[in-house]
Each structure stands twice: as C-alpha cells, then as structure tokens.
Amino acid sequence: MERVVDAAIVGAGIAGLSAALFLGRAGRSAIVFDGGPSRIESVGEVREYLGFDGLPPRELLSRARAEVHGYGIGIKRHRVSSVTPQADGLFEVQHGHSVTFARTVVLATGLIDKLPPLSGLPKVWGRDLRVCPCFDGYEVQGKRFVVFGVPKRLVHMASWVWMWSRDVTVVSQHAFTDTELERLRLLDIDVIADEVTGLVHSGERLEALMTRKGKSIACDAAWIAADMVAASELAAHLCDVDEMGLARVDGAGRTSRPGIFAVGNAADPAAHLAHASAAGTNVGPHIVMYLLEREIERRKFSRKDAHPADISQRVS
Ligand SMILES: Cc1cc2nc3c(=O)[nH]c(=O)nc-3n(C[C@H](O)[C@H](O)[C@H](O)COP(=O)(O)OP(=O)(O)OC[C@H]3O[C@@H](n4cnc5c(N)ncnc54)[C@H](O)[C@@H]3O)c2cc1C
C-alpha cells in the first residue's frame, strides 16, 4: 500500500524547511521534496537574516535540514512533477517514479529570476551582479553602480539603490516618461540610451558592462531589474495564481483550494529569508488545524473512536 502523510512539502528552501520543522515538532508525518538548488545558493554569504549574517547559504540549509531530520521528517531529492486531488480528499503527489498520498500539500517551490543571456553573467550572478540592495547594498555602498533590466522596474530600482550610492547610471533603450526622467534627474542619476550585452569580469569581480553600441561602462556593482516567475507550475494547476504564476494566499498561507498551502517566494516575490522562514512557521498551525477538522469530520461520519495519532503515519 502507498504511504499517506499528513503533509507533502514541495521545496527544501528555508520556507519549506521551516514548515517541516513545525510539523515535525507537532508530531505530524511529513515528507519534503527537494527538486534542486534554492534561490539563495547563488550567493556566497547570507545577509539580512539575524543570527546568520555572513553564513554560506549551503551551511544554513544543511543546518536546517539536520534540524528537520531530527524530528523524523524525511527529505527526498525528488522533483515533484504533479499533484492531483483525489475523490477521497487526499492529494496524489508524483515524484521521480514514485507516488505519495498526502492529506495536505505545502507549495514552497520558490521563484526564478528571469536573467538575460549575457556573456559573463553566470560568473558574477549573486556576486557583483545583484538584485536588491537590502541584501548586499551595504557591502558596496558609495561605489559605482549601474542599473539595467526590464523597463517596468528600472526607475524604481535606480532610485532605490541611490540610497546606497550617489553614483548611479541607468543603461536602457527604454523611452522613459517625463515623470520618470524628472525623478532620475532630481537624483542626478545618468541615463545611457543603450543596451547591456555582456559583463566583463575578473573571476567573480565585475569590472565593466559592454553595450550594443560598443561602449564599456566601468562599474563596481550592477543591479538587474529582472522579471520573476514561479519556479514550478504546480500552483497554476491547483489554485488561483497571480500573473507571475505565484499562488494567491491568505494570511495563513491557504490557497484557493482547501488542503493546498503556499509559503515563501512561491506566494510572495518580495519574501527575504526571514519572511520565507516566518511564512513556513506560520503555516504550520493552520495545517495542524486543517488536519484536526478533517479528523473530526471523519469521526462524525464514521462514529469511530480512533486515537488522534491515527491521522498520522510517520515516514522516515
Ligand atoms: C542574488 C540573490 C541574493 C539574495 N540574497 C539574500 C540575502 O542575503 N538575504 C535574504 O534574506 N534573502 C536573499 N535573497 C532572497 C532569498 O533567496 C529568498 O528569500 C529565499 O530563497 C526564499 O526561500 P524559499 O524557500 O521561498 O525559496 P527557495 O529558497 O528558492 O526554495 C525553493 C525550493 O523549491 C525547489 N523546487 C521548485 N520546484 C520544485 C518541485 N516541483 N519539486 C521539488 N522541489 C522544487 C527549488 O529547487 C528550491 O530548492 C537573495 C536572492 C537572490 C536572487
């Protein structure tokens, strides 16, 4: 017989692992599916996460995994390919060549930054090519910044990073509105009407940006305003999603489909590690309540007097 768990947690980033920790300590059976690297693994050091400042992300994640293991929660290196609701209220979770049935599913699948295919990008991504000064603006404050990327987020990004340095240049072919140009002018932000085509680096250190018109723009840090999309299509098949494919959730992490929850970047593109962790912890009690209510309903109909532990089968 296939196993049934209280919760299938899809994604082993900080959001999924935080949910797993809560559920493990609540005595619930759960399994975490780890389908690949976490978004944070592109950086060398974690920032802006109290208690872990400067820690390599792999160390943070391996500590978190060990803690989750300690409460009997298994972590499987499988990507989940589908989650199918069943007539009896369970969810069939397909992973690798196996199937697990779950009473609830937590989507902790994160998001993907849509990066342009620029030469040199893989070397500097997460290092001198950055996404948000909240994370690592401190390390490069006052240095030469260049901002480029998708037009709709450019002006916001350029004025936001200006709070960390007065030397900011935007490179874009975009036809900015008068209001946008005025905002940039008021902050003395230069605009170069061109397109970034490559990144010149020495090891992981960014030295300059190359442009379509053949310019080389020297800089110390580049900020990319990138589009973001859900890292998995599972939410789109199961519940209401936004234009990025991220699950729409209420304050408890509940999606539009009962029994399906979503946490971290899978539901909130602005979530940092601290928020993702808090969302994972926050969803825990709501899942426990959901399981409890289902068990009470089951007893009402079957009039059986099973022990509450019957709703959970531990898996390792
Ligand atoms: C360059 C960069 C620097 C950053 N620096 C910081 C920082 O210093 N401090 C900070 O607080 N935040 C930082 N962040 C943000 C941080 O990465 C996110 O807040 C955090 O990773 C969100 O955690 P999460 O668990 O929601 O998603 P993730 O950590 O991305 O985890 C999602 C997991 O789900 C897995 N997955 C996806 N689909 C499936 C599937 N179908 N089956 C199984 N598994 C699946 C993914 O492989 C991944 O492991 C940074 C982000 C970037 C891009």
The ligand as an SDF file (V2000), in Angstrom:
LIG
                    3D

 53 58  0  0  0  0  0  0  0  0999 V2000
   21.0620   37.0570   -5.8570 C   0  0  0  0  0  0  0  0  0  0  0  0
   20.1830   36.8960   -4.6490 C   0  0  0  0  0  0  0  0  0  0  0  0
   20.6570   37.2190   -3.3920 C   0  0  0  0  0  0  0  0  0  0  0  0
   19.8480   37.0630   -2.2650 C   0  0  0  0  0  0  0  0  0  0  0  0
   20.3760   37.3700   -1.0560 N   0  0  0  0  0  0  0  0  0  0  0  0
   19.5840   37.2860    0.0480 C   0  0  0  0  0  0  0  0  0  0  0  0
   20.1020   37.6140    1.3360 C   0  0  0  0  0  0  0  0  0  0  0  0
   21.2900   37.9190    1.5090 O   0  0  0  0  0  0  0  0  0  0  0  0
   19.2410   37.5760    2.3900 N   0  0  0  0  0  0  0  0  0  0  0  0
   17.9230   37.2190    2.2370 C   0  0  0  0  0  0  0  0  0  0  0  0
   17.1930   37.2430    3.2260 O   0  0  0  0  0  0  0  0  0  0  0  0
   17.4370   36.8460    1.0410 N   0  0  0  0  0  0  0  0  0  0  0  0
   18.2310   36.8640   -0.0680 C   0  0  0  0  0  0  0  0  0  0  0  0
   17.7290   36.5100   -1.2840 N   0  0  0  0  0  0  0  0  0  0  0  0
   16.3240   36.0300   -1.3560 C   0  0  0  0  0  0  0  0  0  0  0  0
   16.2610   34.5440   -0.9470 C   0  0  0  0  0  0  0  0  0  0  0  0
   16.9710   33.7920   -1.8860 O   0  0  0  0  0  0  0  0  0  0  0  0
   14.8060   34.1090   -0.8710 C   0  0  0  0  0  0  0  0  0  0  0  0
   14.1480   34.9330    0.0580 O   0  0  0  0  0  0  0  0  0  0  0  0
   14.6750   32.6720   -0.3750 C   0  0  0  0  0  0  0  0  0  0  0  0
   15.4650   31.7930   -1.1200 O   0  0  0  0  0  0  0  0  0  0  0  0
   13.2030   32.2460   -0.4490 C   0  0  0  0  0  0  0  0  0  0  0  0
   13.0800   30.9760    0.1350 O   0  0  0  0  0  0  0  0  0  0  0  0
   12.0130   29.9210   -0.4120 P   0  0  0  0  0  0  0  0  0  0  0  0
   12.1480   28.7310    0.4620 O   0  0  0  0  0  0  0  0  0  0  0  0
   10.7050   30.5540   -0.5750 O   0  0  0  0  0  0  0  0  0  0  0  0
   12.5060   29.5760   -1.9110 O   0  0  0  0  0  0  0  0  0  0  0  0
   13.8440   28.8280   -2.3530 P   0  0  0  0  0  0  0  0  0  0  0  0
   14.9230   29.0500   -1.3800 O   0  0  0  0  0  0  0  0  0  0  0  0
   14.1210   29.2280   -3.7550 O   0  0  0  0  0  0  0  0  0  0  0  0
   13.4500   27.3010   -2.2930 O   0  0  0  0  0  0  0  0  0  0  0  0
   12.5370   26.7320   -3.2160 C   0  0  0  0  0  0  0  0  0  0  0  0
   12.9750   25.2980   -3.4450 C   0  0  0  0  0  0  0  0  0  0  0  0
   11.9370   24.5690   -4.1360 O   0  0  0  0  0  0  0  0  0  0  0  0
   12.5440   23.7280   -5.0900 C   0  0  0  0  0  0  0  0  0  0  0  0
   11.5450   23.3250   -6.0850 N   0  0  0  0  0  0  0  0  0  0  0  0
   10.9570   24.0860   -7.0490 C   0  0  0  0  0  0  0  0  0  0  0  0
   10.0660   23.3510   -7.7390 N   0  0  0  0  0  0  0  0  0  0  0  0
   10.0990   22.0990   -7.1880 C   0  0  0  0  0  0  0  0  0  0  0  0
    9.3920   20.8770   -7.4750 C   0  0  0  0  0  0  0  0  0  0  0  0
    8.4850   20.7890   -8.4590 N   0  0  0  0  0  0  0  0  0  0  0  0
    9.6670   19.7710   -6.7260 N   0  0  0  0  0  0  0  0  0  0  0  0
   10.5690   19.8360   -5.7050 C   0  0  0  0  0  0  0  0  0  0  0  0
   11.2700   20.9770   -5.3900 N   0  0  0  0  0  0  0  0  0  0  0  0
   11.0270   22.0840   -6.1410 C   0  0  0  0  0  0  0  0  0  0  0  0
   13.6820   24.5900   -5.6400 C   0  0  0  0  0  0  0  0  0  0  0  0
   14.6520   23.8290   -6.3200 O   0  0  0  0  0  0  0  0  0  0  0  0
   14.2280   25.1980   -4.3360 C   0  0  0  0  0  0  0  0  0  0  0  0
   15.1480   24.3640   -3.7180 O   0  0  0  0  0  0  0  0  0  0  0  0
   18.5150   36.6050   -2.4210 C   0  0  0  0  0  0  0  0  0  0  0  0
   18.0230   36.2840   -3.6910 C   0  0  0  0  0  0  0  0  0  0  0  0
   18.8450   36.4140   -4.7920 C   0  0  0  0  0  0  0  0  0  0  0  0
   18.3240   36.0380   -6.1580 C   0  0  0  0  0  0  0  0  0  0  0  0
  1  2  1  0
  2  3  1  0
  2 52  2  0
  3  4  2  0
  4  5  1  0
  4 50  1  0
  5  6  2  0
  6  7  1  0
  6 13  1  0
  7  8  2  0
  7  9  1  0
  9 10  1  0
 10 11  2  0
 10 12  1  0
 12 13  2  0
 13 14  1  0
 14 15  1  0
 14 50  1  0
 15 16  1  0
 16 17  1  0
 16 18  1  0
 18 19  1  0
 18 20  1  0
 20 21  1  0
 20 22  1  0
 22 23  1  0
 23 24  1  0
 24 25  2  0
 24 26  1  0
 24 27  1  0
 27 28  1  0
 28 29  2  0
 28 30  1  0
 28 31  1  0
 31 32  1  0
 32 33  1  0
 33 34  1  0
 33 48  1  0
 34 35  1  0
 35 36  1  0
 35 46  1  0
 36 37  1  0
 36 45  1  0
 37 38  2  0
 38 39  1  0
 39 40  1  0
 39 45  2  0
 40 41  1  0
 40 42  2  0
 42 43  1  0
 43 44  2  0
 44 45  1  0
 46 47  1  0
 46 48  1  0
 48 49  1  0
 50 51  2  0
 51 52  1  0
 52 53  1  0
M  END
$$$$
